[in-house]
Amino acid sequence: MVATYDTKTDYKVIGNSPIRHDGVDKVTGRAIYGGDVKAPGLIWGDVLRSPHAHARIKSIDTSAAEAMDGVFAVLTHGDFPQTDDKTIDAGEGTVNLRRGQSNVMADKKVHYKGHVVAAVAAVDRNTAQVAAQAIKVEYEVLPAISDVDAAMAEGAPQILDGLVGDHLGESVENTNVARVFRHEFGNVDDAFANSDLVIERTVSMSMVHQGYIEPHNATAIWGQDDNLTVWSSTQGSFGVRSQVAGLLHHPESKIKVNYVEIGGGFGGKTVVYLAPIAALLSRKAGGRPVKLVMDRSSVFEATGPAPGGKIRMKIGVNKDGKIQAADTDLMLEAGGFPGSAVGAAAICVFACYNLPVSRITGYDVLVNKPKSAAYRAPGSPQASFAIETVIDEICDELGFDKIQFRLDNAAHEGTRRGDGVQFIRVGLEECLVAAKESDHWNSPLGDAPAGKKRGRGIASAYWMNGGGKSTCDLMLQDDGTVMLNEGSADIGGTRTSIAMQAAEVLGIPVEDFHPSIPDTESIGFTGVTGGSRTTYTTGLAAYNAAQKLVVELKSRVADLWETEASNVEFADGVFSANGDSIGIQELAGKLDPTGGPATATASVNLAEAGNAYGVQICDLEVDLETGKTDVVRYTAIQDVGKAVHPQYAEGQIQGGVVQGLGWALNEEYFITDDGAMANRSFLDYRMPTSLDMPMIDTIMVEVPNPLHPYGVRGIGEVPICPPLSAAAQAIKEAVGKPFYELPVKPGRILEAQND
């Protein structure tokens, strides 16, 4: 049974925007990131990467590297322990240990350009780099497969040797499709036959990268006592611990992962790449600390981007504007090993609509590209682009108002999602109403300068939000301040959003909290910071810990006043009984006679997390001569449940919009015929900057999540999803041609005008 809450509305802390606790350290440069870690006797590691996208490894000769002065250790896949196909939870997704080892360091084949084949540890970074390049590898080059069509074609070379695909429960050999699954309810074919209009389109999109500024890094010390200490830029210290333990067959109890600040992740730092290598190099180097830091090209070529792929979308409607049926095939790129975001895409694809019948078929497809990973609502942006493209065409074809059509078909409480889950209270309808009433929607586009045209697009999107496990400790200090320990990596201000929830319970200013994130031996298990779970889940752990602390302090007050704890009341930070009262911070200095320091700990394991919806409006200008696009106005409307820290929430929404617009208009993995990424630098991989963006307006709708005492819903995932379609539809309106392939870059716009 799922607990529900009657949410409050009169808050003293929640809903304010205090200065972040980590702000000063980060703006002054005092914060310690993974690349800043130092240890006595530190040596450097480096890796050798494959120059080929697909090849067999015939031999590896490490003798020249081993003979070099200053080299302490050389590593190949043979130094890893043998493992099986056991699967473990990595935070946002699972890791198959055998395949995970082969992704960290290639075994018999390389599956993408940049795949690690060997590693070295040396006295300094330059020596390590030279030694790595001295390793000689003989390859048998194989054909590279760069897209889902080629991967699924009959007779295509098999990328992963020995893969047996699960295709709707049937075992299939000699395939690049690791999994085919289906969600279906109702008679879809009959519903299409009874529809007045059926539109079917196929869309495609490129792999894109999260673009975090800080590259992957790891430092490890394998001690003489077999205890392993790790520092790594990660979204989840416990995820690093479990992955390193599984990949190296080392007990979790003998691995400590220290927290360091993280310079961006967006889902891409939930998988380990360097930590197992650093650990094994340290062991081979006699326990010396080993540090590795990726260069930017390696980040692009060999870490987990969001999957590209193709989606076929078919929707039937009647003349009254009601959707009758929907059917889709989702074909997403897993990269060189199984495990794309297609499962999440299937959950999200129809979630904005109340459908009577639907069919969803998902395909997890291997290609010779880096193993894909989570990127902010993994799978949902691709799904949103597909369905919103077709919805937009339906509205154009039948003359429906684009917001009213969505309102008439909107998911609501009781709607059954495409995978069968039934919604509790959700706020999509409220978002659509806010969009319809917004100044943006009710303002004219305005005149474009000579040689340019303008268009307006609108799109909606969904993310299911994450729950899972989190822990929080509270310790009331003698001076009335509170120490708060929690295990969630703070990527963008969650120390503060979590502390605010405890502060609301205790009636203490959040400025009097001292939140910290300890190592994995000093806090209870906490899942990855991802999936929009942290403020919701770890915040609820903090709320529960604060409630426990109140109960504990009531007993202390009862001891001081020689009364029963049941007689003690608590409200707004003040305890009272029998005409006496004392504030919690005054009480803090009087606890010694009642038993000493007061502490509380709480852990949660949440199966459900509520749901999040957003609607976005994009005004865009197209230069007809060059195809260049400029976003001239943008409004993002989102149900945030309750904005704990409104400034932080607004920033999350705006940041997601910018990333989504990059995906829609510019960003792509440009792959050459031999499978290499041609634009593997920030100079050539075109991410939006502040100079490319207008001010992004936000409208935060607050429909409280009944699963949380403050109504909190995750915020960070949804905003990246609508821009893919909203921008594409705005361009369609401007130039009069539809676009089914992302990014809608200038060349494609010019080609469409010339057709």
FENLIN-V84342 format. One line per field, one symbol per residue. ss: DSSP state (~ for helix, > for strand, _ for the rest). phi: phi as a letter, one per 20 degrees, with the letter a starting at -180 (. if undefined). burial: 1 if it has 24 or more other C-alpha atoms within 12 Angstrom, else 0. Layout:
ss = ???
phi = ???
burial = ???
This chain:
ss = ______________________~~~~~~____>~~~______>>>>>>>_____>>>>>>>_~~~~____>>>>>_~~~_______>>>____>>>~~~~~~~~____>>_____>>>>>>>__~~~~~~~~~~_>>>>>>______~~~~~____________>>>__>>>____>>>>>>>>>__~~~~~~___>>>>>>>>>__>________>>>>>>_____>>>>>____~~~~~~~~~~~~___~~~>>>>__>_____________~~~~~~~~~~_____>>>>__~~~~~~~___>__>>>>>>>>>_____>>>>>>>>>>>>>______~~~~~~~____>____>>>>>>>>>_____________~~~~~~~~~~~~~~~~~~~___~~~~~~~_>_____>_____>_____~~~~~~~~~~______________>>>>>>>>>>>>____>>>>>>>>>_____>>>>>_______~~~~~~~~~~~~~___~~~>>>>_________________~~~~~~~~~~~~~~~~~~~~~~~~~~~~___~~~_>>>__>>>>__>>>>~~~~~~~_~~~___>>>>>>>>>_____>>>>>>>>>>>>_____>>>>>>>>>>>______~~~~~~~~~~~~~~~~~~~~_____>_____>____________~~~___>>>>>>_________________~~~~~~~~~~~~~~~~~_____>____~~~~~~~~~_
phi = .efcceffcedddgnecffffefffffenefedgfefcbgmfcddbcddfedebaeeeacddffffeffnedbcccffeeffcdefdcedododceffffgfffbfedcddafnffdabccbfbfffffffffffdcdddfdfeddbffffeffnfgefdgnfdfddlndfcelcddfbccbdbbneffffffeeebcdcccdbbegcdfmffeffbacbceffemeddccbfbeaffffgffffffdldfgfdcddefcfcenblofdddecdgffgffffffemnffcdccfefffgffcdefffeqccecccdcdfendfdabbbddddfenfcfpfefffgffegdfeceefbabccdcedebecggfbfblmgnfgfffgfffffgffffffdmeffefgfffcffbgnfefgeofefefcdfgfffffffeffffedffneefgnccdbcccbcabbfmddndbcbdcceegenececdbdegeebofgffffffffffemdgffeecfbceffecbfgbffeamldfffeffffffffffffffffgffffffelcegfeedcblncebalnebbfffffgecegfdpngdcbcbccbefcbmcccbccccdcddefednfdcfdbbcddbfdmbffcgffffffffffffffffffdcfaeedffeneeedebffdeeefdffedefefcceeddgffecfdmfcfdfegffefggegfffffgffdncfcdcdfeeggffffffef
burial = 00000000000111111101110000000000111110000111111111111111100111001101011111111011000000011111111111111111111111111111111111111011111111111000001111111111000111111010110000000011111111110001001100101111111111111111111111111110000111111111111111111111110101111111111111111111111111111111101111111111111111111111111111111100111111111111111111111111111111111111111111111111111111111111111111111111111000000111111111111011111100111111111111110101100010000000111111111111111111111111100111111111111111111111111111111111111111110011111111111111111111111111111111111111100010011101111110001111101101100000111111111101111111111111111100111111111111111111111111111111111111111111111000111011110011110000100111111111111111111111111111111111111111110111111111011000000
